[in-house]
Structure formats: C-alpha cells, structure tokens
Amino acid sequence: EEEQRKKEEEERRKKAEEERKRWEEEERKRKEEEIRKKQEQEERKRKEEAERKQKEEEERRKEEEEERKRMEEEEKIRQEEERKRKEEEEKQREIEKALAAAEREKREAERKRKAEERKRKEE
C-alpha cells in the first residue's frame, strides 16, 4: 500500500512536472508570438511613416515647382507688359515729335507768308 501510494505520488509529480513544462513552453511561444507581432506592427508603422514622409516631401517639391513656374510666368507677363508700355511710350514720343515738327513747319510757313506779304506791300 505504501509502495502504491509512493508510485501514485510519483506519477502525480511527473504529470505535474510535465504540465508545468508544457505550460512554460506555451507561455514561451505566446510571448515569442507577442514579440513577433509587436515587431511586425512597429515595422509596419515605420514603413507607413517613411511612406507618409516621402509623399509629403514629394508634395512639397511639387508645390515648390508649381510656385516656381507660376512666378516665372508672372515675371514673363510683367516683362512683356513693361516692354509694351515702353513701346507705347516710344510711339507717343514719336507722335509728339512729329506734331511738334509739323507745328514748327506751320509757324515757319506762316512767318514766311507774312514776310512775303509785307514785302509785297512795301513794293
């Protein structure tokens, strides 16, 4: 009976030890799985962050390029308007010169006509 009891106790002890080892192995695997999942999640987050930053950088570059092109276009328009304004001013000066010359010629012709008239009257 004592022998039987010791045998049963030994069996229970062995079973308890096996159960403990099985539980420890499951716990170890569970923790490894948790760590693996956590690492995967962190890697995914890191990739998403890198992609987000890359997209932001591309968007920023695109906006800068568009702004540069817009400013170049505005500068071209401004230069063209300035060129046209100067052309118009030059045309206006030419017209004014021509008018002034015509006025001088008219006065000169009038002066000559009056001089001729005086000359005729004196004769």
DSSP file (Angstrom, degrees, kcal/mol; ACC not computed):
  #  RESIDUE AA STRUCTURE BP1 BP2  ACC     N-H-->O    O-->H-N    N-H-->O    O-->H-N    TCO  KAPPA ALPHA  PHI   PSI    X-CA   Y-CA   Z-CA
    1    1 A E     >        0   0    0      0, 0.0     4,-2.8     0, 0.0     5,-0.2   0.000 360.0 360.0 360.0 -45.0    0.0    0.0    0.0
    2    2 A E  H  >  +     0   0    0      2,-0.2     4,-2.6     1,-0.2     5,-0.2   0.910 360.0  50.6 -61.4 -42.0    2.8    2.4    0.9
    3    3 A E  H  > S+     0   0    0      2,-0.2     4,-2.4     1,-0.2    -1,-0.2   0.920 111.0  48.3 -61.2 -45.3    4.5    1.4   -2.3
    4    4 A Q  H  > S+     0   0    0      1,-0.2     4,-2.7     2,-0.2     5,-0.2   0.909 111.4  50.0 -61.6 -44.9    1.3    2.0   -4.3
    5    5 A R  H  X S+     0   0    0     -4,-2.8     4,-2.5     2,-0.2    -1,-0.2   0.916 111.2  48.1 -62.3 -44.0    0.9    5.4   -2.7
    6    6 A K  H  X S+     0   0    0     -4,-2.6     4,-2.7     2,-0.2    -1,-0.2   0.897 111.6  51.3 -62.9 -40.6    4.5    6.4   -3.5
    7    7 A K  H  X S+     0   0    0     -4,-2.4     4,-2.5     2,-0.2    -2,-0.2   0.932 111.8  45.7 -61.8 -47.2    4.0    5.2   -7.0
    8    8 A E  H  X S+     0   0    0     -4,-2.7     4,-2.8     2,-0.2    -2,-0.2   0.891 112.8  50.7 -63.2 -40.3    0.8    7.3   -7.4
    9    9 A E  H  X S+     0   0    0     -4,-2.5     4,-2.6    -5,-0.2    -1,-0.2   0.914 110.4  49.2 -64.6 -41.7    2.5   10.3   -5.8
   10   10 A E  H  X S+     0   0    0     -4,-2.7     4,-2.7     2,-0.2    -2,-0.2   0.903 111.3  50.5 -62.5 -42.0    5.5    9.9   -8.2
   11   11 A E  H  X S+     0   0    0     -4,-2.5     4,-2.9     2,-0.2    -2,-0.2   0.932 111.7  47.0 -60.7 -47.4    3.0    9.7  -11.1
   12   12 A R  H  X S+     0   0    0     -4,-2.8     4,-2.9     2,-0.2    -2,-0.2   0.906 112.3  50.4 -61.5 -41.6    1.2   12.8  -10.0
   13   13 A R  H  X S+     0   0    0     -4,-2.6     4,-2.5     2,-0.2    -2,-0.2   0.923 112.0  47.2 -63.1 -44.0    4.6   14.6   -9.5
   14   14 A K  H  X S+     0   0    0     -4,-2.7     4,-2.9     2,-0.2    -2,-0.2   0.923 113.6  47.8 -62.7 -45.1    5.7   13.6  -13.0
   15   15 A K  H  X S+     0   0    0     -4,-2.9     4,-3.0     2,-0.2    -2,-0.2   0.916 112.3  49.2 -61.8 -43.4    2.3   14.7  -14.5
   16   16 A A  H  X S+     0   0    0     -4,-2.9     4,-2.6    -5,-0.2    -1,-0.2   0.905 112.4  48.6 -62.7 -40.7    2.5   18.0  -12.6
   17   17 A E  H  X S+     0   0    0     -4,-2.5     4,-2.7     2,-0.2    -2,-0.2   0.925 113.1  46.8 -65.0 -45.1    6.1   18.5  -13.9
   18   18 A E  H  X S+     0   0    0     -4,-2.9     4,-2.9     2,-0.2    -2,-0.2   0.906 113.0  49.7 -62.2 -42.1    5.1   17.7  -17.5
   19   19 A E  H  X S+     0   0    0     -4,-3.0     4,-2.9     2,-0.2    -2,-0.2   0.912 111.3  49.3 -62.4 -42.8    2.1   20.0  -17.2
   20   20 A R  H  X S+     0   0    0     -4,-2.6     4,-2.9     2,-0.2    -2,-0.2   0.929 113.0  46.4 -62.7 -45.0    4.4   22.7  -15.8
   21   21 A K  H  X S+     0   0    0     -4,-2.7     4,-2.6     2,-0.2    -2,-0.2   0.917 113.4  49.1 -63.3 -43.5    6.8   22.2  -18.7
   22   22 A R  H  X S+     0   0    0     -4,-2.9     4,-2.5     2,-0.2    -2,-0.2   0.922 113.2  47.3 -60.8 -44.6    4.0   22.2  -21.3
   23   23 A W  H  X S+     0   0    0     -4,-2.9     4,-2.8     2,-0.2    -2,-0.2   0.920 111.9  49.9 -63.5 -44.2    2.6   25.4  -19.7
   24   24 A E  H  X S+     0   0    0     -4,-2.9     4,-2.7     2,-0.2    -2,-0.2   0.898 111.4  49.6 -60.9 -40.7    6.0   27.1  -19.7
   25   25 A E  H  X S+     0   0    0     -4,-2.6     4,-2.6     2,-0.2    -2,-0.2   0.919 112.3  47.1 -64.2 -44.4    6.5   26.1  -23.4
   26   26 A E  H  X S+     0   0    0     -4,-2.5     4,-2.8     2,-0.2    -2,-0.2   0.912 113.1  49.2 -62.4 -42.7    3.1   27.5  -24.3
   27   27 A E  H  X S+     0   0    0     -4,-2.8     4,-2.7     2,-0.2    -2,-0.2   0.915 111.0  49.8 -63.0 -43.2    3.9   30.7  -22.4
   28   28 A R  H  X S+     0   0    0     -4,-2.7     4,-2.5     2,-0.2    -2,-0.2   0.933 113.4  46.3 -60.9 -45.8    7.3   31.0  -24.1
   29   29 A K  H  X S+     0   0    0     -4,-2.6     4,-2.6     2,-0.2    -2,-0.2   0.899 111.7  51.6 -63.5 -41.1    5.6   30.5  -27.5
   30   30 A R  H  X S+     0   0    0     -4,-2.8     4,-2.5     2,-0.2    -2,-0.2   0.928 111.5  46.8 -61.5 -45.1    2.9   33.0  -26.6
   31   31 A K  H  X S+     0   0    0     -4,-2.7     4,-2.7     2,-0.2    -2,-0.2   0.909 111.8  50.5 -64.8 -41.1    5.5   35.6  -25.6
   32   32 A E  H  X S+     0   0    0     -4,-2.5     4,-2.8     2,-0.2    -1,-0.2   0.914 111.0  49.5 -60.7 -42.3    7.5   35.0  -28.7
   33   33 A E  H  X S+     0   0    0     -4,-2.6     4,-2.9     2,-0.2     5,-0.2   0.910 110.5  50.2 -63.5 -42.8    4.4   35.4  -30.8
   34   34 A E  H  X S+     0   0    0     -4,-2.5     4,-2.7     2,-0.2    -2,-0.2   0.937 112.5  46.9 -59.0 -47.2    3.6   38.7  -29.0
   35   35 A I  H  X S+     0   0    0     -4,-2.7     4,-2.7     2,-0.2    -2,-0.2   0.921 112.6  49.8 -61.9 -44.6    7.1   40.0  -29.6
   36   36 A R  H  X S+     0   0    0     -4,-2.8     4,-2.6     2,-0.2    -2,-0.2   0.926 112.9  46.5 -60.6 -45.7    6.9   39.0  -33.3
   37   37 A K  H  X S+     0   0    0     -4,-2.9     4,-2.8     2,-0.2    -1,-0.2   0.912 112.2  50.7 -63.4 -41.7    3.6   40.7  -33.7
   38   38 A K  H  X S+     0   0    0     -4,-2.7     4,-2.7    -5,-0.2    -2,-0.2   0.921 111.4  48.1 -62.3 -43.2    4.8   43.8  -31.9
   39   39 A Q  H  X S+     0   0    0     -4,-2.7     4,-2.7     2,-0.2    -2,-0.2   0.908 111.9  49.6 -63.8 -41.9    7.9   43.9  -34.2
   40   40 A E  H  X S+     0   0    0     -4,-2.6     4,-2.7     2,-0.2    -2,-0.2   0.920 111.7  49.0 -61.9 -42.9    5.8   43.4  -37.3
   41   41 A Q  H  X S+     0   0    0     -4,-2.8     4,-2.8     2,-0.2    -2,-0.2   0.921 112.2  47.6 -63.5 -43.9    3.5   46.2  -36.1
   42   42 A E  H  X S+     0   0    0     -4,-2.7     4,-2.8     2,-0.2    -1,-0.2   0.901 112.3  49.9 -63.5 -40.3    6.4   48.5  -35.4
   43   43 A E  H  X S+     0   0    0     -4,-2.7     4,-2.6     2,-0.2    -2,-0.2   0.913 111.4  48.7 -63.7 -42.4    7.9   47.7  -38.8
   44   44 A R  H  X S+     0   0    0     -4,-2.7     4,-2.9     2,-0.2    -2,-0.2   0.931 112.5  48.1 -62.1 -45.5    4.6   48.4  -40.5
   45   45 A K  H  X S+     0   0    0     -4,-2.8     4,-2.8     1,-0.2    -2,-0.2   0.919 111.4  50.6 -60.6 -43.2    4.3   51.7  -38.6
   46   46 A R  H  X S+     0   0    0     -4,-2.8     4,-2.6     2,-0.2    -2,-0.2   0.925 112.4  46.3 -61.4 -44.9    7.9   52.6  -39.6
   47   47 A K  H  X S+     0   0    0     -4,-2.6     4,-2.8     2,-0.2     5,-0.2   0.923 112.8  49.6 -63.6 -44.0    7.2   51.8  -43.3
   48   48 A E  H  X S+     0   0    0     -4,-2.9     4,-2.8     1,-0.2    -2,-0.2   0.915 112.1  48.3 -61.3 -42.2    3.9   53.8  -43.2
   49   49 A E  H  X S+     0   0    0     -4,-2.8     4,-2.8     2,-0.2    -1,-0.2   0.916 112.0  49.1 -63.9 -43.1    5.7   56.8  -41.6
   50   50 A A  H  X S+     0   0    0     -4,-2.6     4,-2.4     2,-0.2    -2,-0.2   0.916 113.2  47.0 -63.1 -42.3    8.5   56.6  -44.2
   51   51 A E  H  X S+     0   0    0     -4,-2.8     4,-2.8     2,-0.2    -2,-0.2   0.911 112.0  50.7 -64.6 -42.1    5.9   56.5  -47.0
   52   52 A R  H  X S+     0   0    0     -4,-2.8     4,-2.7     2,-0.2    -2,-0.2   0.934 112.0  46.9 -60.9 -46.3    4.0   59.4  -45.4
   53   53 A K  H  X S+     0   0    0     -4,-2.8     4,-2.6     1,-0.2    -1,-0.2   0.901 112.0  50.9 -63.1 -40.1    7.2   61.4  -45.2
   54   54 A Q  H  X S+     0   0    0     -4,-2.4     4,-2.8     2,-0.2    -2,-0.2   0.926 111.3  47.6 -63.7 -44.0    8.1   60.6  -48.7
   55   55 A K  H  X S+     0   0    0     -4,-2.8     4,-2.8     2,-0.2    -2,-0.2   0.920 111.9  50.1 -62.8 -43.0    4.7   61.6  -50.0
   56   56 A E  H  X S+     0   0    0     -4,-2.7     4,-2.8     2,-0.2    -2,-0.2   0.921 111.8  48.5 -60.3 -43.2    4.9   64.8  -48.0
   57   57 A E  H  X S+     0   0    0     -4,-2.6     4,-2.7     2,-0.2    -2,-0.2   0.918 112.5  47.8 -64.1 -43.5    8.3   65.5  -49.5
   58   58 A E  H  X S+     0   0    0     -4,-2.8     4,-2.6     2,-0.2    -2,-0.2   0.912 113.1  48.5 -62.9 -41.7    7.1   64.8  -53.0
   59   59 A E  H  X S+     0   0    0     -4,-2.8     4,-2.7     2,-0.2    -2,-0.2   0.907 111.4  50.0 -64.3 -42.0    4.1   67.0  -52.5
   60   60 A R  H  X S+     0   0    0     -4,-2.8     4,-2.7     2,-0.2    -2,-0.2   0.929 112.3  47.1 -62.5 -45.5    6.3   69.8  -51.1
   61   61 A R  H  X S+     0   0    0     -4,-2.7     4,-2.7     2,-0.2    -2,-0.2   0.917 111.8  50.9 -61.6 -42.8    8.6   69.5  -54.1
   62   62 A K  H  X S+     0   0    0     -4,-2.6     4,-2.6     1,-0.2    -2,-0.2   0.928 111.6  47.3 -61.5 -45.2    5.6   69.5  -56.4
   63   63 A E  H  X S+     0   0    0     -4,-2.7     4,-2.7     2,-0.2    -1,-0.2   0.906 111.9  50.3 -63.1 -41.8    4.2   72.7  -54.8
   64   64 A E  H  X S+     0   0    0     -4,-2.7     4,-2.7     2,-0.2    -2,-0.2   0.913 111.5  48.8 -62.5 -41.6    7.6   74.4  -54.9
   65   65 A E  H  X S+     0   0    0     -4,-2.7     4,-2.7     2,-0.2    -2,-0.2   0.920 112.2  48.0 -64.1 -44.1    7.9   73.5  -58.6
   66   66 A E  H  X S+     0   0    0     -4,-2.6     4,-2.7     2,-0.2    -2,-0.2   0.910 112.6  49.0 -62.6 -41.5    4.4   74.8  -59.3
   67   67 A E  H  X S+     0   0    0     -4,-2.7     4,-2.7     2,-0.2    -2,-0.2   0.912 111.1  50.1 -63.9 -42.5    5.2   78.0  -57.4
   68   68 A R  H  X S+     0   0    0     -4,-2.7     4,-2.5     2,-0.2    -2,-0.2   0.934 112.7  46.4 -61.6 -46.1    8.5   78.5  -59.2
   69   69 A K  H  X S+     0   0    0     -4,-2.7     4,-2.6     2,-0.2    -2,-0.2   0.911 112.2  51.0 -63.0 -42.0    6.7   78.0  -62.6
   70   70 A R  H  X S+     0   0    0     -4,-2.7     4,-2.7     1,-0.2    -2,-0.2   0.928 111.6  47.2 -61.0 -45.1    3.9   80.4  -61.6
   71   71 A M  H  X S+     0   0    0     -4,-2.7     4,-2.5     2,-0.2    -1,-0.2   0.898 111.4  50.9 -65.2 -39.5    6.4   83.1  -60.5
   72   72 A E  H  X S+     0   0    0     -4,-2.5     4,-2.5     2,-0.2    -1,-0.2   0.925 111.5  48.4 -61.5 -43.2    8.4   82.6  -63.8
   73   73 A E  H  X S+     0   0    0     -4,-2.6     4,-2.6     2,-0.2    -2,-0.2   0.922 111.2  49.5 -63.1 -44.6    5.1   83.0  -65.7
   74   74 A E  H  X S+     0   0    0     -4,-2.7     4,-2.8     1,-0.2    -1,-0.2   0.901 110.9  50.7 -60.5 -40.3    4.2   86.1  -63.7
   75   75 A E  H  X S+     0   0    0     -4,-2.5     4,-2.8     2,-0.2    -2,-0.2   0.909 109.6  49.9 -65.3 -41.9    7.7   87.5  -64.4
   76   76 A K  H  X S+     0   0    0     -4,-2.5     4,-2.7     2,-0.2    -2,-0.2   0.934 112.6  47.4 -60.1 -45.6    7.3   86.9  -68.2
   77   77 A I  H  X S+     0   0    0     -4,-2.6     4,-2.8     2,-0.2    -2,-0.2   0.928 112.4  49.5 -61.8 -45.2    4.0   88.6  -68.2
   78   78 A R  H  X S+     0   0    0     -4,-2.8     4,-2.5     1,-0.2    -2,-0.2   0.922 112.5  47.4 -60.7 -44.6    5.4   91.5  -66.2
   79   79 A Q  H  X S+     0   0    0     -4,-2.8     4,-2.7     2,-0.2    -1,-0.2   0.904 112.0  50.1 -64.2 -40.5    8.3   91.9  -68.6
   80   80 A E  H  X S+     0   0    0     -4,-2.7     4,-2.6     2,-0.2    -2,-0.2   0.922 111.6  48.2 -63.7 -43.5    6.0   91.7  -71.6
   81   81 A E  H  X S+     0   0    0     -4,-2.8     4,-2.6     2,-0.2    -2,-0.2   0.903 112.1  49.7 -63.0 -40.5    3.8   94.4  -70.1
   82   82 A E  H  X S+     0   0    0     -4,-2.5     4,-2.6     2,-0.2    -2,-0.2   0.920 110.6  49.9 -63.7 -43.9    6.8   96.5  -69.4
   83   83 A R  H  X S+     0   0    0     -4,-2.7     4,-2.5     1,-0.2    -2,-0.2   0.924 112.7  46.8 -60.5 -45.1    8.1   96.0  -73.0
   84   84 A K  H  X S+     0   0    0     -4,-2.6     4,-2.8     2,-0.2    -2,-0.2   0.900 111.2  51.9 -64.2 -40.7    4.7   97.0  -74.4
   85   85 A R  H  X S+     0   0    0     -4,-2.6     4,-2.7     2,-0.2    -2,-0.2   0.930 111.3  46.6 -61.8 -45.0    4.5  100.0  -72.1
   86   86 A K  H  X S+     0   0    0     -4,-2.6     4,-2.7     2,-0.2    -2,-0.2   0.910 111.9  50.9 -64.3 -41.4    7.9  101.2  -73.2
   87   87 A E  H  X S+     0   0    0     -4,-2.5     4,-2.7     2,-0.2    -2,-0.2   0.935 111.4  48.3 -58.5 -45.9    7.0  100.6  -76.9
   88   88 A E  H  X S+     0   0    0     -4,-2.8     4,-2.6     1,-0.2    -2,-0.2   0.909 111.3  49.7 -62.5 -43.3    3.8  102.7  -76.4
   89   89 A E  H  X S+     0   0    0     -4,-2.7     4,-2.5     2,-0.2    -1,-0.2   0.913 111.1  50.0 -61.6 -42.0    5.8  105.5  -74.7
   90   90 A E  H  X S+     0   0    0     -4,-2.7     4,-2.4     2,-0.2    -2,-0.2   0.920 110.8  49.0 -63.3 -43.6    8.2  105.5  -77.6
   91   91 A K  H  X S+     0   0    0     -4,-2.7     4,-2.7     1,-0.2    -1,-0.2   0.921 110.8  51.1 -59.6 -43.7    5.4  105.7  -80.1
   92   92 A Q  H  X S+     0   0    0     -4,-2.6     4,-2.7     1,-0.2    -2,-0.2   0.909 109.7  49.5 -62.0 -42.4    3.8  108.5  -78.1
   93   93 A R  H  X S+     0   0    0     -4,-2.5     4,-2.7     2,-0.2    -1,-0.2   0.909 110.9  50.2 -62.4 -41.8    7.2  110.4  -78.1
   94   94 A E  H  X S+     0   0    0     -4,-2.4     4,-2.7     2,-0.2    -2,-0.2   0.921 111.3  48.4 -61.8 -44.1    7.5  109.9  -81.9
   95   95 A I  H  X S+     0   0    0     -4,-2.7     4,-2.8     2,-0.2    -2,-0.2   0.931 112.4  48.6 -61.2 -45.4    3.9  111.2  -82.4
   96   96 A E  H  X S+     0   0    0     -4,-2.7     4,-2.7     2,-0.2    -2,-0.2   0.898 111.7  49.6 -63.1 -40.0    4.7  114.2  -80.2
   97   97 A K  H  X S+     0   0    0     -4,-2.7     4,-2.9     2,-0.2    -1,-0.2   0.936 112.0  48.2 -61.9 -45.7    7.9  114.9  -82.1
   98   98 A A  H  X S+     0   0    0     -4,-2.7     4,-2.7     1,-0.2    -2,-0.2   0.915 113.0  48.0 -62.2 -42.7    6.1  114.7  -85.4
   99   99 A L  H  X S+     0   0    0     -4,-2.8     4,-2.6     2,-0.2    -1,-0.2   0.919 112.5  48.7 -63.3 -43.1    3.4  117.0  -84.1
  100  100 A A  H  X S+     0   0    0     -4,-2.7     4,-2.5     2,-0.2    -2,-0.2   0.911 112.4  48.6 -63.6 -41.4    5.9  119.5  -82.8
  101  101 A A  H  X S+     0   0    0     -4,-2.9     4,-2.8     2,-0.2    -2,-0.2   0.923 111.7  49.2 -64.2 -43.3    7.8  119.4  -86.1
  102  102 A A  H  X S+     0   0    0     -4,-2.7     4,-2.5     1,-0.2    -2,-0.2   0.909 111.1  50.3 -62.1 -41.0    4.6  119.9  -88.0
  103  103 A E  H  X S+     0   0    0     -4,-2.6     4,-2.6     2,-0.2    -2,-0.2   0.911 111.1  48.7 -63.5 -43.0    3.7  122.9  -85.7
  104  104 A R  H  X S+     0   0    0     -4,-2.5     4,-3.0     2,-0.2    -2,-0.2   0.928 112.0  48.7 -62.2 -44.7    7.2  124.4  -86.3
  105  105 A E  H  X S+     0   0    0     -4,-2.8     4,-2.9     1,-0.2    -2,-0.2   0.912 111.3  50.2 -61.4 -41.5    6.8  123.9  -90.1
  106  106 A K  H  X S+     0   0    0     -4,-2.5     4,-2.6     2,-0.2    -2,-0.2   0.934 112.9  45.6 -62.2 -46.6    3.4  125.5  -89.9
  107  107 A R  H  X S+     0   0    0     -4,-2.6     4,-2.9     2,-0.2    -2,-0.2   0.908 113.8  49.6 -63.7 -40.7    4.7  128.5  -87.9
  108  108 A E  H  X S+     0   0    0     -4,-3.0     4,-2.7     2,-0.2    -2,-0.2   0.925 112.0  47.6 -63.4 -44.0    7.7  128.8  -90.3
  109  109 A A  H  X S+     0   0    0     -4,-2.9     4,-2.7     2,-0.2    -2,-0.2   0.912 113.1  49.1 -62.7 -41.7    5.4  128.7  -93.3
  110  110 A E  H  X S+     0   0    0     -4,-2.6     4,-2.6     2,-0.2    -2,-0.2   0.909 111.2  49.7 -63.4 -42.7    3.1  131.3  -91.7
  111  111 A R  H  X S+     0   0    0     -4,-2.9     4,-2.5     1,-0.2    -2,-0.2   0.923 112.5  47.1 -62.7 -44.1    6.2  133.5  -90.9
  112  112 A K  H  X S+     0   0    0     -4,-2.7     4,-2.8     2,-0.2    -2,-0.2   0.916 111.2  51.3 -64.0 -42.2    7.4  133.3  -94.5
  113  113 A R  H  X S+     0   0    0     -4,-2.7     4,-2.6     1,-0.2    -2,-0.2   0.926 112.0  46.5 -60.7 -45.3    3.9  134.0  -95.9
  114  114 A K  H  X S+     0   0    0     -4,-2.6     4,-2.8     2,-0.2    -1,-0.2   0.898 112.1  50.7 -64.7 -39.4    3.7  137.1  -93.7
  115  115 A A  H  X S+     0   0    0     -4,-2.5     4,-2.4     2,-0.2    -2,-0.2   0.923 111.3  48.2 -63.5 -43.0    7.2  138.2  -94.6
  116  116 A E  H  X S+     0   0    0     -4,-2.8     4,-2.7     2,-0.2    -2,-0.2   0.918 111.2  51.1 -60.8 -43.7    6.3  137.8  -98.3
  117  117 A E  H  X S+     0   0    0     -4,-2.6     4,-2.5     1,-0.2    -2,-0.2   0.928 110.9  47.5 -60.8 -46.4    3.1  139.8  -97.7
  118  118 A R  H  X S+     0   0    0     -4,-2.8     4,-2.5     1,-0.2    -1,-0.2   0.903 111.0  52.4 -61.1 -40.7    5.0  142.6  -96.1
  119  119 A K  H  X S+     0   0    0     -4,-2.4     4,-1.5     1,-0.2    -1,-0.2   0.931 110.2  47.3 -61.9 -45.5    7.5  142.6  -98.9
  120  120 A R  H  < S+     0   0    0     -4,-2.7    -1,-0.2     1,-0.2    -2,-0.2   0.907 111.8  50.3 -62.7 -42.0    4.8  142.9 -101.5
  121  121 A K  H  < S+     0   0    0     -4,-2.5    -1,-0.2     1,-0.2    -2,-0.2   0.886 109.1  52.0 -64.1 -38.0    3.0  145.7  -99.6
  122  122 A E  H  <        0   0    0     -4,-2.5    -1,-0.2     1,-0.3    -2,-0.2   0.822 360.0 360.0 -68.7 -29.7    6.3  147.6  -99.3
  123  123 A E     <        0   0    0     -4,-1.5    -1,-0.3    -5,-0.2    -2,-0.2   0.473 360.0 360.0 -79.3 360.0    6.9  147.3 -103.1
